[in-house]
């Protein structure tokens, strides 16, 4: 399981929205969406 599918799987398993997770992580929802879809990956500081 790669990063993008792992983060999406964990979010859905906990029944959280992208907005919920993005808020907790201090990210924009669109950034989290890009991570989940494999369009971008976070740097080491996230």
C-alpha positions as CSV (number, residue, x, y, z in Angstrom):
1,X,0.0,0.0,0.0
2,X,1.5,3.3,-1.0
3,X,1.2,6.6,0.8
4,X,-1.8,7.9,-1.2
5,X,-3.9,4.8,-0.8
6,X,-2.9,4.4,2.8
7,X,-3.9,7.9,3.9
8,X,-7.2,7.6,2.1
9,X,-7.9,4.2,3.6
10,X,-7.2,5.4,7.1
11,X,-9.4,8.5,6.7
12,X,-12.3,6.4,5.4
13,X,-11.9,3.7,8.1
14,X,-12.3,6.4,10.8
15,X,-15.2,7.9,8.9
16,X,-13.6,11.3,8.6
17,X,-14.0,13.8,5.8
18,X,-11.1,15.4,3.9
19,X,-12.0,18.6,5.6
20,X,-11.8,17.1,9.1
21,X,-8.3,15.5,8.4
22,X,-7.0,18.6,6.6
23,X,-8.0,20.8,9.5
24,X,-6.2,18.6,12.1
25,X,-3.1,18.5,9.9
26,X,-3.1,22.2,9.2
27,X,-3.5,21.6,5.4
28,X,-5.9,22.8,2.8
29,X,-8.5,20.3,1.7
30,X,-7.2,20.5,-1.8
31,X,-3.7,19.6,-0.6
32,X,-5.0,16.5,1.2
33,X,-7.0,15.6,-1.9
34,X,-3.8,15.8,-4.0
35,X,-2.0,13.5,-1.5
36,X,-4.8,11.0,-1.6
37,X,-5.0,10.9,-5.4
38,X,-1.2,10.6,-5.8
39,X,-0.8,13.9,-7.6
40,X,1.7,15.1,-5.0
41,X,3.4,13.8,-1.9
42,X,4.2,15.6,1.3
43,X,7.7,16.7,2.1
44,X,9.4,15.3,5.2
45,X,8.2,18.1,7.5
46,X,4.5,17.2,7.2
